[in-house]
């Protein structure tokens, strides 16, 4: 087995408005982090056990940002960075006190930000995206933007007023692309865009857990916690080990990729710093995007029977 599968490593930080962080990694922490290629905020739920009274009070009153890093000695990195929206204190049993922290990544820009501006004639779609991101009332930065966006330029000036999410969704739909925010960056990518770098190969020797399952939503894959897996990361897996989905003719189905290469459309990092849970769950879709079985058969001029 690869050496990166050994030696768990993690850090959980809670920062205040001055960006001074309290490191609670010496305590038992559990985390559940969910991200998806969609215009919705990513969410993290972290439970910290048996904080001192002073530290607990500080986190409840002053904590505003949550950062989680996790992985293994040779494969380690940040898996979440977002704003704290709620803290919940409870007693789990007669011994342990728990502080649950709920944090969101991208929520401020997606749901609280506002744009009021005029786009000049001649702007490209990428330039419009940049202005919607950087000139909003709660600005953000540009991440991965498809190089295959329409080259058509704005024919005349246009006034925009409202949520930047609305206009970014319109651009994404007009280009058959997906729009999402991750770690403060705006991404608009088409299914057919080639992901940068090589595909991450998953086998039992490199962390694959159990049997991948094909479903109507994509291929469900579980592996040991891997911070290198991000939204739209390309995963390569042997199709022969995937348990295939039985589909009736005419039913929607997400096909397997001919070469076993799948883009990550949603992921979940789950961990317990004092327990057994330490894995990443993925839903992957073929690098060519989701299609229906009848469409594929029609394109190949095959008889479905």
URKA-V618343 format. One record per pair of residues at least 4 apart in sequence whose C-alpha atoms are under 6 Angstrom apart, sorted by the first residue. I is the first residue (numbers start at 1). GAP is how many residues later the second one is. If there is no record, write none. Layout:
I	GAP
I	GAP
This chain:
1	204
4	68
4	70
4	71
7	65
7	66
8	63
8	64
9	61
9	62
9	63
9	64
10	59
10	60
11	14
11	57
11	58
12	11
12	12
12	13
12	55
12	56
13	8
13	9
13	10
13	53
13	54
14	7
14	8
14	49
14	51
14	52
15	4
15	5
15	6
15	48
15	50
16	4
16	46
16	47
16	48
28	21
28	245
28	246
29	18
29	19
29	243
29	244
30	16
30	17
30	241
30	242
31	14
31	15
31	239
31	240
32	12
32	13
32	237
32	238
33	10
33	11
33	235
33	236
34	8
34	9
34	233
34	234
35	7
35	231
35	232
36	229
36	230
37	143
37	228
38	142
39	140
39	141
41	63
41	64
41	65
41	66
42	62
42	63
43	60
43	61
44	58
44	59
45	56
45	57
46	54
46	55
47	52
47	53
48	50
48	51
49	48
49	49
50	46
50	47
51	5
58	4
59	4
64	19
64	20
65	17
65	18
65	19
66	15
66	16
67	13
67	14
68	10
68	11
68	12
69	8
69	9
69	10
70	6
70	7
71	4
71	5
71	154
71	155
72	4
77	150
79	148
81	102
82	21
82	22
82	23
83	20
83	21
84	18
84	19
85	17
85	18
86	15
86	16
87	13
87	14
88	11
88	12
89	9
89	10
90	7
90	8
91	6
91	7
92	4
92	5
106	75
106	78
107	4
108	4
109	4
109	29
110	55
113	24
113	25
114	22
114	23
114	48
114	49
115	21
115	46
115	47
116	44
116	45
117	42
117	43
118	40
118	41
119	38
119	39
120	37
121	33
121	34
121	35
121	36
122	31
122	32
123	4
123	30
123	31
124	29
130	4
131	4
132	4
132	32
133	6
133	7
134	5
134	6
135	4
140	44
141	44
142	43
142	44
143	42
143	43
143	44
144	43
145	42
145	43
145	44
146	43
165	4
172	5
172	6
172	7
173	4
177	12
177	13
178	10
178	11
179	8
179	9
180	7
181	4
181	5
191	97
191	98
192	96
199	35
199	36
199	37
200	35
200	36
201	34
201	35
202	4
202	6
202	35
203	5
204	4
207	16
207	17
208	15
209	13
209	14
212	8
212	9
212	30
213	6
213	7
213	29
213	30
214	4
214	5
214	30
214	31
215	4
215	30
216	37
216	38
218	36
218	65
218	66
218	67
219	64
219	65
220	62
220	63
221	60
221	61
222	58
222	59
223	56
223	57
224	55
224	56
225	53
225	54
225	55
229	4
231	33
231	34
232	31
232	32
232	33
233	30
233	31
234	28
234	29
235	26
235	27
236	24
236	25
237	23
238	22
239	21
252	40
253	39
253	40
254	36
254	37
257	4
257	29
262	22
262	23
262	24
262	25
263	21
263	22
263	24
264	19
264	20
265	18
265	19
266	16
266	17
267	14
267	15
268	12
268	13
269	11
270	8
270	9
271	6
271	7
272	5
297	4
297	5
